[in-house]
Each structure stands twice: as C-alpha cells, then as structure tokens.
Amino acid sequence: MTRRKWNPVIRHAMLILFSLVMVYPVIWWIGASLKTNQELSSPSIFPSVPQWSNYVNGWNSVPGFTFTDFYLNTFYLITAVIIVTVISCTLVAFGFARLDFPLRGFWFSLLMLTLMLPGQVLIIPQYAMFHQFGWVNTYLPFIVPHALAGGAGGTFFVFLLVQFIRGIPRELDESAKIDGCSWFGIYWRIVMPLMKPSIVTVIIFCFLWNWDDFLGHLLYINSVDKYTVGLALRMINDSQGGAEWGQLLAMSLVSILPA
C-alpha cells in the first residue's frame, strides 16, 4: 500500500524535474532579455541589475516606426487571412462532404495530392506569377490563395472540415430541405453552427502558421511600412549598426506572446 502511495509522487517529481529542464531555455531567454551585451557571457541566468530599458528601446529601435506599427500590420494580415480561409475552406469542405457532382472523388483525391507537394517546389512559380500580377509588396499573395482554399494549410483545413461534416447526420439536411431550405441555407443555418469546434481549430492553426511565416513575408513584402513582426526583428541590429542582443531578445520574447 505504501509503495502504491509513493509511486505517483515519484512519477510526478520526475515529470516536474524534466519539465524544468525543458523550460530552462525559456527562463534563460527571459533573463538574457534583461541583460547588457557584456553580461550575456555571464553564467548567471538573471542579471544583477535588470535592464528594463531593453524592452523600451527595442520597441522603438527601428527609426521612424515602432513595434506597434508592425504588430498592427501583422494582425491586419492574419485577420484577413483567417476570415477568407474560414469562408473558403468551409464552403469547399461542405461541397465535397454534402453535394453530389461529377468526378467528386477524383477532384477530392487531386486536392489531397497537393498535400504531398513541398512548399519549396512552389516558391519560384508562385513568385513569378504574383510578380506578373503586380502583387509583390502587397498582402495579396497571402490573402488571395487562402480565399481559394489554398495557401498555407488550406488543403489540410479542407480535409479536416470534410471529415467533421461527414459526422453531422444527413437527416438534418433532409429536414431542412422539407422546410424549403436551399443548399446554401443548409450550409449557413445547419452545418456552420455545428462546425464551431472544427472552425476554432482552423483559426488557431491558421493564426500560428501565418504568424510564423517568415519566409513568405520576406519574399513578398519589401516596404518597411508593411513589415510584419518577424521582418521587424531582423531589422533591429541592422538599424543600430551594432548587435544589441538584449533588445533583440526582448523583442523576440514579446513576439511569441500572441502565439
């Protein structure tokens, strides 16, 4: 009996110890963001005198702009992407899950095949196409593909939503049809309210993937006034002509908080 009582204690103690080891880099990150450049080589985690000015100076480190501007740009871009992603992916998923049209299985299989295409394969042709459209240095290369159920994770979102819709009883559709509801009415009034858990999942993943999309932002955004947070972090050291590591670590720590 005593052994059974102590087993959970030992197990949780080991888990807590392992968690502390795993979270150590984050703790060091917090301490390093409060240090001067000279103290960064110090073995201590936290500085003797915390440099809270790293956060203030880092926030205003880009001449003519603050990180408020970059956060607003990022949230504007991601909000637009999330809205069009939810609308387009739910419509496409509803069509594949509920509507009966010619070659439905073939088109769905073709859609799933695009999951196997590495993103690196598409970078050059997509950039060439968007450049011809005059979309470089705008947010359209991110918004328009998502409006067509594409973009980062669009195919995965459609697959996820299709599986969820298939779990909704078709008897609800039949009842709505008897009441004179159209297919769009079934989608909007019946299916969409029942899809809230899967839609929240799509929103979370869409936010995270687009927040971390440094390469895409680097390729298509050239003007500082349109920069996102990730691109702004790259500018901190360049704008000051020296390596202000405390400010860089402070701003990078702040940048992960929304995610």
matplotlib code that plots the C-alpha trace (Angstrom):
import matplotlib.pyplot as plt

x = [0.0, 2.9, 4.5, 1.4, 1.1, 4.7, 4.7, 2.5, 4.7, 7.9, 6.4, 5.2, 8.5, 10.4, 7.9, 8.4, 12.1, 12.0, 9.7, 12.1, 14.9, 12.7, 11.7, 15.2, 15.9, 12.8, 13.9, 17.4, 15.7, 13.8, 16.9, 19.0, 16.5, 17.2, 21.0, 23.5, 25.8, 28.6, 26.5, 25.4, 28.5, 27.8, 26.8, 24.1, 20.5, 19.3, 21.3, 22.5, 20.6, 17.7, 17.8, 14.1, 15.2, 15.8, 12.1, 11.5, 14.5, 13.8, 10.2, 11.4, 14.6, 13.5, 13.8, 10.5, 8.5, 7.6, 6.7, 3.1, 3.1, 4.5, 2.0, -0.9, 0.4, 0.7, -2.7, -4.3, -2.7, -3.6, -7.1, -7.8, -6.3, -8.3, -11.6, -11.1, -9.7, -12.8, -15.2, -13.5, -12.5, -15.9, -17.6, -15.2, -15.5, -19.3, -19.3, -17.2, -19.0, -22.6, -23.0, -23.1, -21.4, -19.5, -16.0, -16.3, -13.9, -11.4, -11.3, -11.0, -8.2, -6.5, -6.9, -5.3, -2.4, -1.4, -0.6, 2.4, 3.9, 6.7, 6.3, 9.8, 8.7, 6.0, 8.1, 9.6, 6.5, 4.3, 6.7, 6.9, 3.1, 2.5, 5.2, 3.4, 0.2, 1.9, 1.2, 4.7, 5.0, 1.3, -0.6, -2.5, -0.1, -1.2, -4.9, -5.9, -4.6, -6.4, -9.6, -9.4, -9.0, -5.2, -2.3, -0.5, -2.5, -5.6, -5.8, -5.3, -8.1, -10.5, -9.7, -10.2, -13.6, -14.8, -14.2, -16.1, -19.0, -19.4, -20.0, -23.1, -26.3, -27.7, -31.2, -30.7, -30.2, -33.4, -35.4, -34.1, -35.0, -38.5, -38.8, -37.7, -34.1, -31.6, -28.1, -26.6, -29.2, -28.3, -24.6, -25.2, -28.0, -27.4, -23.9, -21.9, -23.3, -22.4, -18.9, -17.8, -15.2, -13.5, -13.6, -11.9, -9.2, -8.8, -8.5, -5.8, -3.7, -4.1, -3.0, 0.0, 1.2, 0.8, 2.4, 5.5, 5.6, 8.9, 10.0, 6.7, 6.8, 10.4, 9.7, 6.7, 7.0, 9.6, 8.4, 9.2, 5.7, 4.2, 6.7, 5.4, 6.8, 9.2, 10.7, 11.0, 13.1, 15.6, 16.0, 16.8, 20.6, 20.9, 19.1, 21.5, 24.8, 25.6, 24.5, 22.1, 21.4, 19.4, 16.9, 16.7, 16.0, 13.4, 11.5, 11.7, 10.3, 7.5, 6.8, 6.0, 3.4, 0.4, 1.2]
y = [0.0, 2.3, 1.6, 2.4, 5.7, 6.8, 5.7, 8.7, 11.1, 9.8, 9.9, 13.5, 14.6, 13.2, 14.9, 18.2, 17.9, 17.0, 20.0, 22.4, 21.1, 21.6, 25.1, 26.2, 27.8, 30.0, 31.0, 31.9, 33.8, 35.9, 36.6, 37.4, 39.9, 41.9, 41.9, 44.2, 42.8, 42.5, 40.4, 37.9, 35.8, 35.6, 32.1, 33.6, 33.3, 36.7, 40.0, 41.8, 44.9, 44.2, 46.4, 47.0, 49.6, 46.8, 46.5, 50.2, 50.8, 47.6, 48.7, 51.9, 50.5, 50.9, 54.6, 56.1, 53.2, 51.3, 47.7, 48.9, 49.5, 46.1, 44.3, 46.2, 45.1, 41.5, 41.4, 43.1, 40.5, 37.5, 38.6, 39.0, 35.6, 33.9, 35.4, 34.3, 30.9, 30.1, 31.2, 29.4, 26.2, 25.6, 26.2, 23.8, 21.2, 21.4, 20.9, 17.7, 16.3, 17.0, 17.8, 15.1, 16.3, 14.5, 13.3, 14.3, 11.6, 12.4, 16.1, 15.4, 12.9, 15.6, 18.1, 15.6, 15.0, 18.6, 17.9, 15.9, 18.9, 20.5, 24.3, 24.8, 23.5, 26.2, 29.2, 30.1, 29.6, 31.4, 34.3, 34.6, 34.6, 37.1, 39.3, 39.4, 40.2, 43.2, 41.8, 41.9, 44.3, 43.8, 41.4, 39.8, 36.9, 35.7, 36.7, 35.6, 31.9, 31.5, 32.9, 30.0, 27.4, 27.3, 28.9, 27.6, 24.6, 25.3, 21.7, 20.3, 22.6, 21.3, 17.7, 18.4, 20.1, 17.4, 14.7, 16.8, 17.5, 13.8, 13.2, 15.5, 13.5, 13.9, 13.7, 17.4, 18.2, 16.4, 18.1, 21.5, 20.6, 19.7, 23.2, 24.7, 25.4, 25.7, 24.1, 27.4, 27.7, 24.2, 25.3, 28.5, 27.7, 24.0, 22.9, 26.1, 26.4, 22.7, 23.2, 25.6, 23.2, 22.5, 26.2, 27.2, 24.6, 26.0, 29.5, 28.5, 26.7, 29.4, 32.0, 30.1, 29.1, 32.6, 34.3, 32.1, 32.5, 34.5, 33.2, 34.2, 37.7, 38.1, 37.2, 39.4, 42.4, 45.0, 48.2, 48.8, 50.4, 46.9, 44.8, 42.2, 41.5, 38.7, 41.1, 43.9, 41.6, 41.2, 45.0, 45.7, 45.1, 46.5, 49.7, 50.4, 49.4, 47.1, 43.9, 45.0, 41.4, 42.4, 44.4, 41.7, 39.0, 41.3, 41.9, 38.2, 37.2, 39.7, 38.5, 34.9, 36.0, 36.2, 32.7]
z = [0.0, 0.9, -2.4, -4.3, -2.5, -3.3, -7.0, -8.1, -6.0, -7.6, -11.0, -10.7, -9.1, -12.2, -14.5, -12.7, -12.9, -16.6, -17.2, -15.5, -17.7, -20.8, -19.8, -18.9, -22.3, -21.9, -18.4, -19.8, -22.6, -20.1, -18.1, -21.2, -22.4, -19.3, -19.6, -21.2, -24.0, -21.5, -19.1, -21.8, -21.3, -17.6, -16.3, -14.2, -15.5, -14.4, -14.4, -11.3, -12.5, -14.8, -17.9, -18.5, -21.0, -23.4, -23.9, -24.3, -26.6, -28.6, -29.1, -30.7, -32.3, -35.9, -37.0, -37.9, -36.7, -33.5, -33.0, -32.6, -36.4, -37.1, -34.8, -36.4, -39.9, -38.7, -37.1, -40.1, -42.5, -40.3, -39.6, -43.4, -44.0, -41.2, -42.5, -46.1, -45.0, -42.9, -45.6, -48.5, -46.7, -45.1, -48.5, -50.3, -47.5, -47.5, -51.2, -51.0, -48.0, -49.0, -52.7, -55.3, -58.5, -61.3, -60.5, -56.9, -55.7, -58.4, -57.5, -53.8, -54.5, -56.6, -53.8, -51.3, -53.6, -53.2, -49.6, -50.9, -52.7, -50.7, -50.3, -51.6, -55.0, -55.4, -54.3, -57.6, -59.9, -57.3, -57.0, -60.8, -61.1, -58.3, -59.8, -63.1, -61.3, -59.6, -56.2, -54.8, -51.8, -51.1, -48.8, -51.8, -52.2, -48.8, -48.9, -52.4, -52.2, -48.9, -50.4, -52.9, -50.1, -50.8, -49.1, -46.1, -44.8, -47.0, -48.2, -44.7, -43.5, -46.2, -45.3, -41.6, -42.2, -44.6, -42.0, -39.4, -41.7, -42.6, -38.9, -38.9, -39.6, -43.1, -41.6, -40.6, -44.3, -45.3, -42.6, -43.8, -47.4, -46.4, -44.9, -48.2, -47.3, -50.2, -50.2, -49.1, -46.4, -45.1, -45.2, -43.3, -41.0, -40.2, -40.8, -39.9, -36.4, -35.8, -37.1, -34.4, -32.8, -36.2, -37.2, -34.0, -34.7, -38.2, -36.8, -34.3, -36.8, -39.5, -37.0, -35.8, -39.3, -40.7, -37.7, -38.1, -41.9, -42.0, -45.5, -47.2, -45.7, -46.6, -50.2, -50.9, -48.5, -49.3, -47.7, -44.1, -43.5, -44.5, -42.4, -40.0, -36.6, -37.9, -40.5, -38.0, -35.7, -38.5, -38.7, -35.0, -35.2, -38.8, -37.9, -35.0, -36.7, -33.8, -32.1, -29.3, -28.2, -25.2, -27.3, -29.9, -27.2, -25.6, -28.8, -29.9, -26.5, -26.9, -30.4, -29.3, -26.7, -29.2, -30.4]

ax = plt.figure().add_subplot(projection="3d")
ax.plot(x, y, z, "-o")
ax.set_aspect("equal")
plt.show()
